[in-house]
């Protein structure tokens, strides 16, 4: 291979790694908990203070407490097999848990170094025969001001999962779990596995693996949502919904773990999210129909704003992607719903892996790999944008749409030597298509400054080099003022060339990135992939010299 081509290939790989554009943020590993000893396994025992009948009931004294936690009267320790508190059952994690009585509290100081949205989670239950308690989750700031994040009643002696979210700036805080009960009820509560994590995905329990299952009476592999049981934790709902387990008849929807959700007539799932920073966020979930018949439209909304919709016609699992512009520290309601008006099994559909993550790349689906093409057409190798079965989220096509499409490596469009991931975009021109080709995506700039535009490009085959005009316009669409334009000639068919350029976007607001090919009599095509537009630096003000 030409050494220049090898150099280009290396440069492209390095750029992709630096940008992180090819790695979906939803796939990132969980951040570690900023709490210590959240399972309470480490504790200080007083003299002759061994567990009696697997419990410490008398309340903690100064010589007996869980390490790293402070406590008030009414807090104590219990262990697996404890009959008075756990009914002889086991704690959720390890061997030790904490119980709270009356107005007892446990708390731990925390230091927040990174501003963002933090999730507090823990397992909780009521004490057997004493299930009227309630747990309040509070954050205390450095001025000793308390904020209640959420409260969780303990109506049963079976463990559930609690989720609460808050936006925190750098500083010192205290997490407090406080017990309350009605005057006529003893209402003890048990807590274990307390965690507090900086969230990358703003959705709690997005895979639905945590659910209320006190009865645990699954009907085959599914169970209708019932108030108080078989409800996914952290979610609110209305309408007809079903919890799913792996296996028939819904096994195609279980893309993560063992549990998913199916939706029917007037079904709505909602969850509050808090954006840690202002900017572009990617909203996504996996979906599929129960049966390969009929069609269903599913909608994703943020408050009153419709983010977009997908039409389901197949039981093949696909991923829906939408774009949202969020403000820092603001609470939003994400909702997922549908247009179903009946409860027929033909209209059932499942969803899983719900995610809301920040995007450092203002261009979403820049690798075109979130697209789909009908596998029954052209052997699943390529498809034109004006043909059914073509999906290319966030991008719109105009002009000679019959000459724009997605293709895979080794197709008639893309050389087998090119590394394209799942798909790349092709744009063709030839005699008779007089409108030219345009592919564009609108985006929002929150922070004005210098941005780095990059992508890779090649041509379909040896011959005349195709020229693509790359433009950025003000506003949403193709009629705005051009603030950036370059002509890019693709010289090679068997290796991608990288393109990179600095773009000054000096005002906040809406912009549109546009790839345009003029009509020519030549039958030539350009291949585009890995499109990225990322903040680079502040605009240099320069040196002002005043001459008197």
N, C-alpha and C positions, 0 to 999 in steps of 0.2 A: 504494500500500500504506500502511496505517496506520503512522505514524512509530514507534509503540511496537513494532510488529512488526519494522521495520527495525532498531531499536536492539537488540531481542532477537537478531535474526539475527547482527548484528555481535558481540554479546557471546558468543554460542555459538561463532563462529569463533575468537575470541580465546582462549576457554577450551580449545578443542580443540587449538590450537597450543601453549598453555602446558603442557597435560597430556601432549601427545604421544601421546594415546590412539589416534589414528587412523593413526599411523605405526608399522608393525611394526618392532620393534628389529632383527629379523634382516635388515632391508633397509639398515641403517646401513652407511656406507662403512668400509673397513678403517682402523684407526688406523695412523699412520706408524710405521716402525721406529725404535726408540730407539738403534740402532747407526749408526755412521758408516762409510762406505766398505765396506759389506758385500759389494760386488762386486769389491773390491780393485783397481779401475781406477786409483786414484791411489796412486803409490808414489814413493819417493825412490831415485834411482839414483846410484851412486858414479861416480867419474871413469872415463871410457871404459867405462861399464857398460851399453852397449846390449845388447839381447837378441841372443844368438848362436843362430842356427837356431831362433828364436822361443822360447827358454827361458833362464832363469837357474837353472842346476843346482847351483851350488857352495854353495848355502845363503846365507842373508842375512847380511851383515856390518853393522856399525854405520852404514855409509853407504848401505845398500840394504835397504829394508823397506817394507811397505804402510803408508800413512798411517793414523793413528788406532789401529793395532794394535801390540801388543807380541808378541814371539816368542822362542822358544828355539831352540837348535841342533837341526837336523832339519827346520826349516820353510824353505820356499823359494817362489819364484814360477815359474809356467809360463804359457804363452800358447797361444791357438788355433793349431793346426798343429804343436804340439809332439809329436814322435814318441816320445821316450823316456817321457814322462809321459802324454800324451793319445792316443797311438797315431795321431797325425796328425789327430785330431778337434778339434772346437771346444769351448771352455768354455761353460757354460750361459748366462752373462750377460756381455756386453762382450767383452774380449779377454784378460783376465788372471784367473788363479785361483791358489790357494795349494796347495802340496803339503806333506804331512807325512810324515816318515820317523822310524823308531826311536821315541823318546819325545818327539818334537817337539810344541810347543804354539803356539797363537796365542791372544791374549786381548785384551779391551778393557774398560776401566772404564765403568760405567753408573751413572746417577743415576735412581732411581725416585721420582717425585713423587706418583704415584697408586697406592694399594694396589689390588691386583687380580691376576687370573690372566694371566700372560705366556706367549706362545708363541714358542719358538725354532725356526726352520726354516732349512734350508740344503740345497743340492744337493751330493751326494757320490758318489764312485766310487773303485774301486781302480785303481791304475796298471796298464797293460797288462802282463801276465805277472808282476805283483807284487800279487796281489789278496787277500792274507791279512791286511790291516790291519783295525783297529777304531778308531772315533772315539768318545770319551766326551764328553758334554756336561755341564759342571760350572758351578755358581754358587759364587763365593767371596764371603763376606760381609765386613763391615768388621773382624771379629775374625780374619780369615784362615781361617775354617772353610770347608771345601769340602763341597758336596753334589752328588752325581752324579744328574743328572736322567734320563739315558738313555744307551744305547750302541748303535752301529750298525756292524755288520760290513760290510766292503766285498768281497763275493765276486765281483763282476763289474766290468768296465771300462766299464759303461754307467751314466749318472747316474740316481740316484734322489733322492727328496725325504725328508728327515728332519724329524720333528716331535717336539718335547718341550715339556711345559707345567709351569709352576711358579707358586705363589702367593707374591708378594712384597709386603712392606710398604715404606713410604717409607724411603729410605736409599741408601747407596752400595754397589755390588756390582761384581764382575768376572765377565764371561762368559768361560769358558775352553773351548776345543776341544782335546782332548788325544789324541794318537795312541798306540796300543799295537799290538804284534804278538807272535806266538809266536816262540820262540827259533829255530825252524827255518825261518822264513819272513821274507823281506824286507818284504813287505806295505806298500807305500806307498799313501797315500790322497790324494785330491784334493777340495778344498772350494771352493764358490763360492756367491754369492748368499745370504749369511748375513743373516737378519732376526730381530728380536725386537720383538714387538708386544703391546700391551695388548689382550686379547681382549674383544669384546662378545659374539660367539657363542662359547660354550665348546667347541664342536665343531671339531676340526681336519679339514680336507678334507671338509667336509659335503656338497659337491657331487660328490665322487669324481673330480675332474678329474686329481688326481695318482695315478697307478697305476704299478705295475711292469710294464714292457713290453719286456723285453730282446729277446724273440723277435719281438714286434710282428706275430704271425701271426693276426690277427683272422679268425675264421670267419664270413663275411658281416658282420653288425653286432654279434655277441656272442661271448664267449669265457668258458668256465668258469674259475672260480678255480683256479689251479694254484699249489702251493707254490713260492714264489720268483719267480713271475711272474704277471701279471694279477691282482694283489691291490691293492686301494685302500690307499694309504699312510695310516698313523695308525690303521687299523682292525684289529681281530682278528676272526676269523670261524670258524664251523664249519658243517657241513651242506653242502647243495647251493646254490651261488650262482653268478651269472653277471655278468660285466661287460658293459655295453651301450654301444653307440655310436648316435648319431642315425641313423635309418633303420629300415626294416622288419626284423624284425617287432615291435620294441619302441619305435618312435619316440615313442609317446605319453607315455612316462615321462621323456623327456629335457627337463626343464623348466629346467635351468640348465647352460649349457655344452654339451659334446658327450658326456658320459659319465654313466651312472647305474648302479644295481645292481638285478638281478632276483633274487628269492628263491624257493626251492622247498622240497623235503622237508627238515624239521628244520633249516632255515637260521637262523643266529643271527649278527647283527652286534653287536659291542661296542666301546666306547671309554671310556677313563677321562676324567672331567672333574673340575675343581677349582673350587668355587664361590668367587668373590672376596668376596662379602658374603652375610650371612644374609638370607633373604627368599624371595619368590615368584619362580619361574622358569617360563618358557613353553618347553615342549618341542614341537617341531613337525617335520614332514617331509611332502613331497608323495608321493602314491602313486597307482597305477592298476593294473588288471589287464591282462594281455596280451590276453585275449579277453573279449568281453562275454557270458560264460557262467559258470555256477557261482558260488560265493562262497568267500571266504577271510577268516579273522579274523586280524588282525595285532595284536600286543601290544607295548607299550612298557613297559619295566621300569627301575627305578633300584635297583640292588642286588637285594634280595629283594622290593622293593615293586612291585606292579603299578600303573603310573600310569593305564592305561586300554587300550582296544582299539578298533579300527575294523573294520567288516565291508565287504569290497570285493565289489561285484556288477557293476561296470561298468568299461569302459576309459576313462572320463572321468577326467582328472587332478583329484584333490581334495587338500585339505590336512588332515592330522590334527594336532590340538592337545591337549596335556595340560598339567597343572599339577603342579609339584613344589615342595616347601618344602625349601630347602637351607641348610646351616650354612656359615659362612665358613671358608675354608681347608681344607675337608674334601674328600677324594677320593671320588668315586662312580663306579660302572660303569653306563653307559647301555647297554641292550641292546634290540634290535628282533628279534622272532621271529614265528612263525606257528603255525597248527594244521594245516598241510598234511601229509598222510601218503602222497602219491604224487608222481611226477615228471611228471604230465600237463601239457601246455601250457595246459590250461584253468585250472590253478591257479597258473601263473606270475604274479608281480606285480612291479612295479618301484617303487623308492623313490629319492628325490633330495632335495637341499636340506635336510639334517638340521640342526637348529638348537636350541640351548639358550641362551636369553637372559633376563636379569633383567627383571622387570616392575616399574616404579614404581607402576603401577596395581594394587591388590590384586584388582580385579575383572577377570577375563580375558574376552575377547570381549565387552567392554562395548558395542561398536558393532554386535554381532550379525552382522558381515560375514564371520566365519569359518564361519557356518552354510551349509547348502545346502537347497534345495527341489527336488523332482523337476520338471525342466523340462517334462515331458510332462503335468503336471497344472495346470489353471487357467492354461495358457499360460505357466507359470513365474512368474506374478505374485504368487501367495501360496499358503500351505499351512498347514493346521492341524497342531498338534503331535501329535495322535493319529492322523495319517495317514502311510502309508509314504512314504519319500523325504524325510522331515523330519529335519534334523540341526541342532542348536543347541548346540555344544560349551560345556561348563562350567555350563550352565543346566539346571535341572530344573523341570518343570511339574506341577501337581496341581490337583484340583478339576475344573472344567469345561474339560478340555483341548481339547475341540472348539471352544472359543471363544478359544484362545490360538494364535498362529502367527507366522510370518515373512512379510513382504510387501515389495514393491519400490515405488519411487516411481511414481506413475501407475496403481497398481492400484486396485481397488474399495475398498481399505482406506486407502491413503495418497495424499494430494493430490500432484499433480505439482509443486506449489510447494515441497514440502519437500525439503531436501537430506539424504538418508539413507545415502549411500554405496551399499553393495550391498543390505543389508536393514535393516529396523527391526522391532521387536517390537510386535505388537498384542495387546490384551487386551479382550475384549468381554463385556458382560453383557446378558442379556435374559430375559424371562419364561420359566420352565420349567427354567432351569439353576440349581438351588438351592444348589449347593456353593460358588459363587463361583470366582474364578480366583486362582492363586498361581504366581508365577515366582520362583525363588530360586537363589542361588549361595553356597556356603560358601567361606570364606577364612581364612587364618591371620594373626594379628598377631604380629610378632616384636618390634617396637619400640612399647611403649605410648605414647600421646600423643593429640594432637588431630588428627583426620583431616577432610579436606574431601570430602564426598559431593556429586557433581554429576551431572546428566543433563539431557536435553532432552525435552520432552513436547508433544504436541498431541492433538487429537481427530479422529475419522474424518470428521465432517461437522458442519455447523452444527446447533444444537439444544442440548439440555441438556448441561451440562458434566460429563464423567465424573470421578469422584473415585477416586484411587489412594492406598492406604495404603502408605507406605514405612517399612519396619521393619528394624532390625538386632537380631538376637538373639544371646545367648551360646550357644556350642555349635554343633554340626554338625547342622542340621535345623530344623524348624519348631516344636519343643516347648520351646526354650530361653527364658530370661528376656529380655523385650524391654528393650533399653537405649537404643533410639532409635525414635521414631515420629513421622511427619508425614503429614498429609492434603494431597494435591496435586490441585487442580482444574485440568483442561485447558480453556482458554477458546477456543482458536483452532484452526481446521482447516487454515489455509493458511500457518501460520508456527509454528515451534517456539518454545516458551518455555523459558528456562533455569531450572533449579532448582539451588540450592547451599545447603548447610548444614554447620555444624560438628558433628562427632560425637566425643564423648569415649570413647575405647577405652583404659581405664586399666590393663588387664591383658593380658599376652600370652596367646595361646591361640586357639582356634577360635571363629569367629563366622559368622553367616549373614545375608546381605542378602536382603530379601524385598519383592517388589511384590505387593500383594493388592488385589483388587477384590471388593467384596461383591456378592451377587446383588441385582439390581433388576429391575423390570418394564420398564425402559426399554431399548431396543435402542441402546446407546451403546458406543463403543470408544475407548480411549486408545492413543496411539502413543508408544513409548519408544525412545530411542537415546542413544548416547555416554555410557554409565554409567561413572563413574570414582569411585574411593575412594583418595585419596592422602594420605600423611603430610604434615602441615602444620607442626606445631610441638610442642614439649614442653608438657606440662600445666603451666599456671601455678600455682605453689604458693601465691601470695598472701602477704599480710603478717600475721604472727601477733603479736598484742599481748597481753602477759601483764599482767593487772591485779592488783596486790597489795592 
